[in-house]
Amino acid sequence: NEVDIPAILSLFPIKSEILEEWNGEGNVKMMGSIKGPISSKRNPDIDINFDIDNGKLIRKKDNFTLNNITTKANISVSSIKSILQFETFSLKMNKSSVMGSLIIKDFADPYLEAMTSMNMDASDVAALVGITKHQETIGNINSTLEVKGYLKDLTDPQRILNSDIKGAA
């Protein structure tokens, strides 16, 4: 009851400062199971499906808005596996749209598989990254991106080439 998108995102390994920057609204549906004992040495098996329909995230500092957020996702955690899968996701921001999929395997040593297709208006890109002191930003960026690799490699400039990254813009 009354679960919002930032509350859902707070369940994932995202820095709390990032989550505190955003307000959210939308419909979240969850269904799943938690089975097994809970102790200092054992965790239950968790398998939860969730959908977000017509979600909205608003950055507090400048009211930048991500609209029409939809996703179909699953999180599954057991003693032998951990996986977060966004089968599909899509969102809009002003004149731009993003859609794709994301899988994160093994939360202890995260491995990512992501595919995105973006049709971005240059002014939306500038607003998203906080570059708003231009007189005018004009143009479109159409791109596809496919990323496969360990998070530790993707965030390290010295090791990023160990990952499988393909795309076009």
C-alpha positions as CSV (number, residue, x, y, z in Angstrom):
1,N,0.0,0.0,0.0
2,E,1.2,3.5,-0.9
3,V,4.6,2.4,-2.1
4,D,6.3,5.0,-4.3
5,I,9.2,4.7,-6.7
6,P,11.9,6.1,-4.4
7,A,10.8,3.6,-1.8
8,I,11.3,0.8,-4.4
9,L,14.6,2.2,-5.5
10,S,15.8,2.4,-1.9
11,L,15.8,-1.5,-1.8
12,F,18.6,-1.6,-4.4
13,P,22.3,-0.7,-3.9
14,I,21.9,3.0,-4.8
15,K,23.6,5.7,-2.8
16,S,21.0,7.2,-0.4
17,E,22.2,10.8,-1.4
18,I,21.1,10.1,-5.0
19,L,17.6,8.9,-3.9
20,E,17.2,11.9,-1.6
21,E,17.5,14.2,-4.6
22,W,14.3,12.9,-6.2
23,N,10.6,12.8,-5.4
24,G,8.4,10.2,-7.2
25,E,4.9,9.1,-7.9
26,G,3.2,6.4,-9.9
27,N,1.7,2.9,-9.7
28,V,3.8,0.1,-8.4
29,K,2.5,-3.5,-8.4
30,M,4.4,-6.2,-6.5
31,M,3.9,-9.9,-6.2
32,G,6.3,-12.6,-4.9
33,S,7.4,-14.8,-2.1
34,I,9.9,-14.9,0.7
35,K,10.6,-18.4,1.9
36,G,12.9,-19.9,4.5
37,P,14.5,-19.2,7.8
38,I,16.1,-15.8,8.8
39,S,19.1,-15.8,11.1
40,S,22.6,-14.3,11.3
41,K,23.9,-17.0,9.0
42,R,20.9,-17.7,6.7
43,N,18.7,-15.6,4.6
44,P,15.4,-16.6,3.1
45,D,14.9,-17.1,-0.7
46,I,13.3,-14.0,-2.2
47,D,11.5,-13.9,-5.5
48,I,9.5,-10.7,-6.3
49,N,8.1,-9.5,-9.5
50,F,7.2,-5.8,-9.7
51,D,5.8,-3.4,-12.4
52,I,5.9,0.3,-12.4
53,D,3.2,2.0,-14.5
54,N,3.0,5.7,-15.4
55,G,5.7,6.6,-12.9
56,K,7.3,10.0,-12.5
57,L,10.6,11.1,-10.9
58,I,11.2,14.8,-10.1
59,R,14.6,16.1,-9.2
60,K,14.1,18.4,-6.3
61,K,16.7,21.0,-7.0
62,D,15.4,22.0,-10.4
63,N,12.1,20.1,-11.0
64,F,13.7,18.1,-13.9
65,T,11.1,15.4,-14.6
66,L,11.3,11.8,-15.9
67,N,7.7,10.9,-17.0
68,N,5.8,7.8,-18.2
69,I,8.2,5.5,-16.4
70,T,7.2,1.9,-17.0
71,T,9.0,-1.3,-16.2
72,K,8.5,-5.0,-15.8
73,A,11.1,-6.4,-13.4
74,N,12.1,-9.2,-11.1
75,I,14.5,-9.6,-8.2
76,S,15.5,-13.1,-7.1
77,V,17.9,-13.8,-4.2
78,S,18.9,-17.2,-2.8
79,S,21.9,-18.9,-1.4
80,I,23.0,-19.8,-4.9
81,K,22.1,-16.7,-7.0
82,S,21.2,-13.1,-6.9
83,I,19.7,-11.3,-9.9
84,L,17.8,-8.1,-10.6
85,Q,16.2,-8.1,-14.1
86,F,14.4,-5.2,-15.7
87,E,12.9,-7.1,-18.7
88,T,11.8,-3.8,-20.1
89,F,11.9,-0.2,-19.1
90,S,10.9,3.0,-20.7
91,L,10.7,6.7,-19.8
92,K,10.2,10.1,-21.3
93,M,11.7,13.5,-20.5
94,N,10.2,16.4,-22.3
95,K,11.0,15.7,-26.0
96,S,13.1,12.6,-25.3
97,S,12.6,8.9,-24.8
98,V,14.7,6.0,-23.4
99,M,13.8,2.3,-23.5
100,G,15.8,-0.9,-22.9
101,S,16.5,-3.7,-20.5
102,L,18.9,-4.3,-17.6
103,I,20.2,-7.4,-15.8
104,I,22.4,-7.3,-12.7
105,K,23.8,-10.7,-11.7
106,D,25.6,-11.6,-8.4
107,F,25.2,-8.7,-6.0
108,A,28.5,-9.6,-4.3
109,D,30.4,-9.0,-7.6
110,P,27.8,-7.3,-9.9
111,Y,27.8,-8.2,-13.5
112,L,25.7,-6.0,-15.8
113,E,24.0,-6.6,-19.1
114,A,22.2,-3.6,-20.4
115,M,20.6,-2.5,-23.7
116,T,19.2,0.9,-24.3
117,S,17.8,2.8,-27.2
118,M,17.6,6.6,-26.8
119,N,16.1,9.4,-28.8
120,M,17.3,12.4,-26.9
121,D,16.7,16.1,-27.5
122,A,20.0,18.0,-26.8
123,S,18.2,20.4,-24.4
124,D,17.0,17.4,-22.3
125,V,20.5,16.0,-22.2
126,A,21.8,19.4,-21.0
127,A,19.1,19.6,-18.3
128,L,19.6,16.0,-17.2
129,V,23.4,16.5,-16.6
130,G,22.8,19.9,-15.1
131,I,24.3,22.0,-17.9
132,T,21.6,24.7,-18.1
133,K,23.7,27.9,-18.5
134,H,23.6,27.8,-22.3
135,Q,21.7,30.3,-24.3
136,E,20.4,27.6,-26.6
137,T,20.9,23.9,-27.0
138,I,19.7,22.4,-30.3
139,G,19.8,18.9,-31.8
140,N,18.9,15.3,-31.4
141,I,21.0,12.4,-30.2
142,N,19.7,9.0,-31.4
143,S,21.7,6.1,-30.0
144,T,21.8,2.5,-29.1
145,L,24.1,1.0,-26.4
146,E,24.8,-2.5,-25.3
147,V,27.0,-3.1,-22.2
148,K,28.1,-6.3,-20.7
149,G,30.7,-6.4,-17.9
150,Y,31.5,-6.3,-14.2
151,L,30.5,-3.1,-12.4
152,K,34.1,-2.8,-11.0
153,D,35.4,-2.7,-14.6
154,L,32.7,-0.4,-15.9
155,T,33.5,2.2,-13.2
156,D,37.3,2.0,-13.5
157,P,38.8,3.9,-16.5
158,Q,41.8,1.6,-16.4
159,R,39.7,-1.6,-16.7
160,I,36.7,-0.5,-18.7
161,L,38.1,-2.1,-21.8
162,N,37.6,-5.5,-20.1
163,S,33.9,-5.0,-20.8
164,D,31.9,-5.7,-23.9
165,I,30.5,-2.3,-25.0
166,K,28.8,-1.7,-28.3
167,G,26.8,1.1,-29.6
168,A,26.0,3.7,-32.2
169,A,25.0,7.4,-32.1
